[in-house]
Amino acid sequence: MPFDTNKTYWTVHEVADYASQVIGLHTTASSLRTLITRGGGPKYHKFGRMVRYTREAVDEWLASRLSPEKSNSLDKGSNNA
């Protein structure tokens, strides 16, 4: 796969800041490092020993953690009309 010079690659610290400041999901660089080894985090690339993320991968991961819209606490998130 060729290197895409049009993409910005983020560090674990930049992903943690983005998730916390922009989305409001408190996460840390340490938590992201744990997810690298255990799974469940955003897809990433490795450049040697360095882990880097694309915004698309981070946004996809954040969206996957979001529950369906609810109208109240009893709503299971189904399409109730």
C-alpha positions in Angstrom: 0.0 0.0 0.0 1.5 3.3 -1.0 2.0 6.1 1.5 -0.7 8.7 1.3 0.9 12.2 1.6 -2.6 13.8 1.7 -3.5 12.3 5.1 -2.5 13.5 8.5 -1.3 10.9 10.9 -1.9 11.4 14.6 -0.1 10.2 17.7 -1.8 8.5 20.7 -1.6 11.9 22.5 -3.3 13.7 19.6 -6.1 11.1 19.4 -6.7 11.4 23.1 -6.8 15.2 22.9 -9.2 15.0 19.9 -11.5 12.5 21.6 -11.6 14.6 24.9 -11.8 18.1 23.5 -13.8 17.7 20.3 -16.1 14.8 21.1 -16.1 15.0 24.9 -15.0 11.3 25.4 -12.4 11.3 28.1 -9.6 8.9 27.1 -5.9 9.0 27.7 -2.8 8.1 25.7 -2.2 5.3 28.1 -5.7 3.8 27.5 -5.1 3.9 23.7 -1.8 2.1 24.2 -3.6 -0.6 26.1 -6.1 -0.9 23.3 -3.3 -1.4 20.8 -2.2 -4.5 22.6 -5.7 -5.8 23.7 -7.8 -4.7 20.8 -10.9 -2.5 20.7 -9.2 0.7 19.7 -9.1 2.6 16.4 -7.3 1.1 13.5 -3.7 2.3 13.2 -0.5 2.2 11.2 3.0 1.5 12.4 6.0 3.4 11.2 8.8 1.4 12.7 7.9 1.4 16.4 5.7 4.4 16.1 1.9 4.0 16.1 -0.1 6.5 14.0 -3.8 7.0 13.4 -5.8 8.6 10.6 -8.7 10.9 11.4 -11.0 8.6 9.4 -10.0 5.6 11.6 -10.5 7.6 14.8 -13.9 9.0 13.7 -15.0 5.5 12.7 -13.9 4.1 16.1 -15.7 6.9 18.0 -18.9 6.4 16.0 -18.8 2.6 16.8 -18.8 3.5 20.5 -21.8 5.8 20.2 -25.2 4.3 21.2 -28.3 4.7 19.1 -30.4 7.8 19.9 -32.7 7.5 22.8 -35.7 9.5 23.8 -35.6 8.4 27.5 -33.8 6.0 29.8 -36.2 3.1 29.0 -35.7 3.5 25.3 -33.6 0.6 23.9 -32.7 2.7 20.9 -35.0 1.1 18.4 -36.9 3.0 15.8 -40.1 3.7 17.8 -42.4 6.0 16.0 
